[in-house]
């Protein structure tokens, strides 16, 4: 596929924005790393060899007595000191750089609740003796995945809704607009609190709930673009050619409306990340125990004597949002038709 | 015209409500207020008039790009103004449009090839030999063969207009509505496109509804002319008959404004006073009476109907109704 000149110019413009370009790489690297969180932070070895037998505990669940004779017939606890001694004596194991999962209780001496950063726990532990760095990695992944999913689905719905409003106009538009005005007036947070009282929110229910409202973010822009687009001569010509409404919208108007839409996406993404974090902070978010940046903020507030919690939460959340904003700015500049390649105005 | 005309518009009306809301009553712009005409196969009918007189709206209404307020449009004797969108779609192939602005009439994100394929895909034409057909079409509108892979912004205005014409031709229509199709072009390019349209019409037997304000161009290429004023047709005639002996005072004034390429030519210019009245509030009686040099009492109260004065020459003016127009003229003076 060859890129059209305008796409090439946009790519060049995007690259010319060093800050955005570097932010994209950093964010991309962090995201890819977090996708493989199980290999980075886990409570079991990646590979182990005991008595000449191979084990891949990250990928396969082994019973304790499968690994060695002192084990129980339940799932093997690879942190068990006796098992570790046995492995050290009769084979070897490669551990992930961080030997804890987000829900692993760190056991040991000195006491591990709220222990400050150390060689064992690089960012310390939280008030339930869990490794903060492991929680941050898993929390980052879930936040970004949640943000991506929410952004993607709400954009699709929002674009479709805006397109229908703008394209058909008239009564359709009028009714739809009034509906959006009423719907956007709903007190989201209270509804969520009520919902949380009835069912325990999970990733999916939370996503669905937020989707009910978040799709409205893009409709305004898309509607405006379609209102403009439907009166263009080539759209009229397409109608005279008997092109179906859906096709006129998708092929003739949407590509021209996409610029305004794409420019918004990184900002919507950062908004979604923030929403999840604030819900988690308030305790109406993901179920207890889930790794979450918002929950880390709450822990930081509750444990001011353990500043590594608050500082970590601040740096991670702030850093993520900053990166997304920088990327968003670069995207916006890239689509600016007045911007010349090479960063010049 | 013995057979059924290709296109027949009967008393078409298009009103646009403007403003208004829940409590305020909308004002109504009477863009087209009872227009009738017909076009035979292979014939060109030109629709001329000042800007704002409703000529483009007539074109769009005939194409059903805007719904009619009332009236009928018949294509080959079949009513198309009341068809549902899906029933209309196959008929759309037979009527195509070329717009005025060659820059907004092509989607900047579609290559010429895709622009031309769209009508074929839509109407299931030339399945499997699109590329050959594209080459034919490009040849027909005299564009280089390699145009197919290029983007609209790589072409000049005249070339773009030809792409627009090729797109219309790709549907293999019987009728093309040219909505000011050459008005935006330079004089030299205009001549090329006009000649192209004429050649295509002769070769393919197309009928054309040529909407224009440029009488010089119209004189060059039309069979018949319909003159519009403020949403109504005031005069319809064969080209020669209209240019030789315009009947309606408005037509006279229009023709007197056509530049004559002959230095020192003696001619009478009729300068119309005032502006076109608002189509929201058209004058009573004859719509032209506010600017007509010959207006008399009857013009202010009674609207003249379009009636034949000679074979194929129709005019809507009280001056040409009575047995002795000269007497009326004398009275008006």
Interface residues (C-beta under 8 A of the other chain):
Chain A: X4 X5 X232 X233 X234 X236 X237 X238 X239 X240 X241 X242 X243 X244 X251 X252 X255 X256
Chain B: X60 X63 X65 X88 X89 X90 X92 X93 X95 X96 X97 X99 X100 X101 X104 X105 X106 X107 X108 X109 X110 X118 X119 X122 X123 X151 X164 X167 X168 X171
